[in-house]
Structures are given as structure tokens and as C-alpha cells.
Amino acid sequence: MNTIETTSQRIKQSGIIAILRGDYSLDDLLRIGEALLVGTVTAMEVALNSPSALTALPKLREHFGERMLVGAGTVRDASLARRAVYAGAQFMIAPNFEVETVAVARSQGVLHLPGVFTATEAQTAFAAGSRMLKLFPMEFFGPTYLRALRAPLDDIDFVPVGGVSLENIGDYARAGAAAVGLGRTLVNGRDQTPDDLTARALALRAAWEQGRGG
């Protein structure tokens, strides 16, 4: 199993990717990561349109080691992909599909989840070599749309992002999501206490596992 496949399996095992976007210091990110681990969330994405994201990535990797998958988000083009890989990102997520970005990621052995929404976009990304895709935005469509999309595209791993909540995360699991990405529903700012973050993570984990039949 290569690095991309291994990372993909780890994301599916985690089931939940915490999305960190905002003006977080390194200390904030470390504190958030530790609280997530207590809450059994073992994958976190630091959005590259957040200040100091690229300088924080190698420090996060060093601190968490194998305990946490640390990825880069909002990797919109090949230039950002190269910078994210150099900073040590173990996976990359984008709101869009861009063929050169996929090529860079594959050449470096790094899992990249391009953003898609339609069946045509999903098949285009799949043909370019992406087997795990960010399904975005999902605020107005929900698990029913995922289920319909997976009917003809059941060999693609979809990770819905946008609008995932405690109320519907189990429905996404039942609809066949490989994992889900959560932003402010899970990590909602610098003033959030570690206890609150851990409690949210544990509640989401329980609902996700129930949806998966665990």
C-alpha cells in the first residue's frame, strides 16, 4: 500500500476531518489538536488562506507525530500544492479541481482531495487519478444528494463538506460518506474551551459511528 492509499485509509478510519480556518496562533492550533485527539478526531486540516498556515504545518507535524494526520486546506493551485508538500502536509484538500494540482500531489505521494459537486466533475477528477473527493458545498443538498451521486459512482470515496452537523452526520454515514469535514460546527474560534471542543468531537464521533452501524 502506497502513501496515498495509507493516508486515505487513515482518513476513512477517522471519519471526521476538523477544518481549521481563521487567525489561530501556533499555540491555538496545538491546543485545538490536543483537544481533538481527546475527542477521538485524528485528522485536521489547516486552511492555507489562514495566516501563518504554512509556517505552522511543520511544527504541527513535529508535535503530533503519528497521533494526528495534519493536512493543508484551500489548496487551489499547483503552486500552493508544492508549498504545502514542502511544509509537510500529509494530505491536501481544495474547493476546486485543477489537474496540475492533482499531478503535483500524485508525483509527491500526497493524498489530494479536489473539490467537486456534479457527477461530471467527480468523474473528471477520478479520471485524473483522484479516488477520494471533497463534495462541496453541501449546505443546501444534504445526504440525499450524496446517496444519489454514489449510485452510479460507487467506486469514488466522497467526503462531504459544508452543512455537516450533529443532527445529520449519521445520515451522511448511512448515505455512504467515506468521511466528513467539519468547520465551525466543531472548531468555532479562539475562545472555544478545550472541554467544549472535546465534547463536540465526542458527540459527533458517537453519531458518526452510530450511522456507520458501529
C-alpha positions as CSV (number, residue, x, y, z in Angstrom):
1,M,0.0,0.0,0.0
2,N,1.5,3.4,-1.0
3,T,1.4,6.6,1.0
4,I,-1.6,8.0,-0.7
5,E,-3.6,4.8,-0.1
6,T,-2.4,4.6,3.5
7,T,-3.5,8.2,4.2
8,S,-6.8,7.6,2.5
9,Q,-7.4,4.6,4.8
10,R,-6.5,6.6,7.9
11,I,-9.0,9.3,6.9
12,K,-11.7,6.7,6.4
13,Q,-10.8,5.2,9.8
14,S,-11.0,8.7,11.4
15,G,-14.3,9.5,9.6
16,I,-14.1,13.2,10.7
17,I,-11.7,15.9,9.5
18,A,-11.6,19.0,11.6
19,I,-11.3,22.1,9.4
20,L,-9.3,25.0,11.0
21,R,-9.7,28.3,9.2
22,G,-9.0,31.6,10.9
23,D,-6.4,33.7,12.7
24,Y,-5.1,30.9,15.0
25,S,-1.6,31.1,16.6
26,L,0.6,28.0,16.7
27,D,-0.3,27.6,20.4
28,D,-4.0,27.8,19.5
29,L,-3.5,25.1,16.8
30,L,-1.6,22.9,19.2
31,R,-4.3,23.3,21.9
32,I,-7.0,22.5,19.4
33,G,-5.2,19.5,18.1
34,E,-4.8,18.0,21.6
35,A,-8.5,18.6,22.4
36,L,-9.5,16.9,19.2
37,L,-7.4,13.9,20.0
38,V,-9.1,13.5,23.3
39,G,-12.3,13.7,21.4
40,T,-11.1,10.9,19.1
41,V,-10.7,13.1,16.0
42,T,-7.4,12.2,14.4
43,A,-7.3,14.3,11.2
44,M,-7.1,18.1,11.0
45,E,-6.9,20.5,8.0
46,V,-5.3,23.9,8.3
47,A,-6.6,26.2,5.6
48,L,-3.9,27.9,3.6
49,N,-5.9,31.2,3.5
50,S,-5.4,31.4,7.3
51,P,-2.4,33.5,8.5
52,S,0.8,31.5,9.2
53,A,-0.7,28.2,8.0
54,L,2.4,27.2,6.0
55,T,4.8,28.0,8.9
56,A,2.6,26.1,11.4
57,L,2.3,22.9,9.4
58,P,5.8,21.6,10.0
59,K,5.6,22.4,13.7
60,L,2.2,20.6,14.0
61,R,3.7,17.6,12.3
62,E,6.6,17.6,14.7
63,H,4.4,17.9,17.7
64,F,1.7,15.4,16.9
65,G,3.8,12.8,15.0
66,E,1.7,9.8,14.2
67,R,-1.1,10.7,16.6
68,M,-2.7,13.1,14.2
69,L,-3.0,13.4,10.4
70,V,-2.1,17.0,9.6
71,G,-3.2,18.4,6.2
72,A,-3.5,21.6,4.3
73,G,-6.8,23.0,3.1
74,T,-7.8,25.5,0.4
75,V,-5.0,24.2,-1.9
76,R,-6.4,25.8,-5.0
77,D,-3.5,25.5,-7.4
78,A,-0.2,23.7,-8.1
79,S,2.0,26.4,-6.6
80,L,0.1,26.1,-3.2
81,A,0.3,22.4,-3.5
82,R,4.1,22.5,-3.8
83,R,4.4,24.8,-0.8
84,A,2.1,22.6,1.3
85,V,4.0,19.5,0.4
86,Y,7.3,21.3,1.3
87,A,5.7,22.3,4.7
88,G,4.9,18.7,5.5
89,A,1.2,18.4,4.7
90,Q,0.2,14.7,4.9
91,F,-2.9,15.4,2.7
92,M,-4.4,18.4,0.8
93,I,-7.9,19.5,0.2
94,A,-9.2,22.0,-2.3
95,P,-12.6,23.6,-3.0
96,N,-11.9,23.0,-6.7
97,F,-10.5,20.5,-9.2
98,E,-7.3,21.6,-11.0
99,V,-5.5,18.9,-13.0
100,E,-2.0,20.3,-12.4
101,T,-2.6,20.3,-8.6
102,V,-3.6,16.6,-8.8
103,A,-0.5,15.8,-10.8
104,V,1.8,17.6,-8.2
105,A,0.2,15.7,-5.3
106,R,0.5,12.3,-7.1
107,S,4.1,12.9,-8.0
108,Q,4.9,13.7,-4.4
109,G,2.9,10.7,-3.0
110,V,0.5,13.0,-1.1
111,L,-3.3,12.4,-1.0
112,H,-5.2,15.3,-2.6
113,L,-9.0,15.7,-2.3
114,P,-10.1,18.1,-5.0
115,G,-13.5,19.8,-4.6
116,V,-16.3,18.6,-6.9
117,F,-20.1,18.9,-6.9
118,T,-21.6,17.3,-10.0
119,A,-21.2,13.8,-11.4
120,T,-19.3,15.2,-14.4
121,E,-16.8,16.9,-12.1
122,A,-16.4,13.8,-10.0
123,Q,-15.7,11.6,-13.0
124,T,-13.2,14.2,-14.4
125,A,-11.3,14.2,-11.1
126,F,-11.5,10.4,-10.9
127,A,-10.1,10.0,-14.4
128,A,-7.2,12.4,-13.4
129,G,-6.3,9.9,-10.6
130,S,-8.2,11.2,-7.6
131,R,-10.1,8.4,-5.8
132,M,-11.2,10.5,-2.7
133,L,-13.0,13.7,-3.4
134,K,-14.3,16.7,-1.4
135,L,-18.1,17.0,-2.1
136,F,-18.7,20.7,-1.7
137,P,-20.7,22.8,-0.9
138,M,-23.4,20.6,0.7
139,E,-25.3,23.1,2.9
140,F,-28.4,23.0,0.7
141,F,-28.4,19.4,-0.6
142,G,-27.5,17.0,2.2
143,P,-27.2,13.2,2.5
144,T,-29.9,12.6,-0.1
145,Y,-27.8,14.2,-2.8
146,L,-24.7,12.1,-1.7
147,R,-26.8,8.9,-1.9
148,A,-28.0,9.8,-5.4
149,L,-24.4,10.6,-6.6
150,R,-23.0,7.4,-5.2
151,A,-25.5,5.2,-7.0
152,P,-23.5,5.5,-10.4
153,L,-20.2,6.5,-8.8
154,D,-19.8,3.9,-6.0
155,D,-16.1,3.4,-6.6
156,I,-15.4,7.0,-5.5
157,D,-14.8,8.0,-1.9
158,F,-16.8,11.2,-1.2
159,V,-16.1,13.5,1.8
160,P,-19.0,15.9,2.2
161,V,-18.1,19.4,3.5
162,G,-20.5,22.2,4.3
163,G,-23.6,21.9,6.4
164,V,-22.5,18.7,8.2
165,S,-23.8,18.8,11.8
166,L,-24.6,16.7,14.8
167,E,-28.1,16.3,13.5
168,N,-27.1,14.9,10.1
169,I,-23.7,13.4,10.4
170,G,-25.2,9.9,11.0
171,D,-27.3,10.4,7.8
172,Y,-24.1,11.1,5.8
173,A,-22.6,7.9,7.2
174,R,-25.6,5.9,6.2
175,A,-25.6,7.5,2.7
176,G,-22.0,6.2,2.2
177,A,-19.7,9.1,3.0
178,A,-16.1,8.0,3.4
179,A,-15.6,10.8,5.9
180,V,-16.9,14.3,6.5
181,G,-15.3,17.7,7.0
182,L,-16.5,20.0,9.8
183,G,-15.5,23.6,10.4
184,R,-17.3,25.8,12.9
185,T,-19.7,23.1,13.9
186,L,-16.7,21.5,15.6
187,V,-13.9,24.2,15.9
188,N,-15.6,27.5,16.4
189,G,-12.9,30.0,17.4
190,R,-10.1,31.0,19.6
191,D,-12.4,31.5,22.6
192,Q,-13.6,27.9,22.5
193,T,-12.5,25.9,25.5
194,P,-10.8,22.6,25.1
195,D,-13.6,20.9,27.1
196,D,-16.2,22.3,24.7
197,L,-14.2,21.2,21.7
198,T,-13.7,17.7,23.0
199,A,-17.4,17.3,24.0
200,R,-18.4,18.4,20.4
201,A,-15.9,15.9,18.9
202,L,-17.1,13.0,21.1
203,A,-20.8,13.7,20.3
204,L,-20.0,13.9,16.6
205,R,-18.0,10.7,16.8
206,A,-20.8,8.9,18.5
207,A,-23.4,10.0,15.9
208,W,-21.0,9.1,13.1
209,E,-20.3,5.6,14.4
210,Q,-24.0,5.0,15.0
211,G,-24.6,6.0,11.4
212,R,-22.0,3.5,10.2
213,G,-23.5,0.8,12.3
214,G,-20.7,0.7,14.8
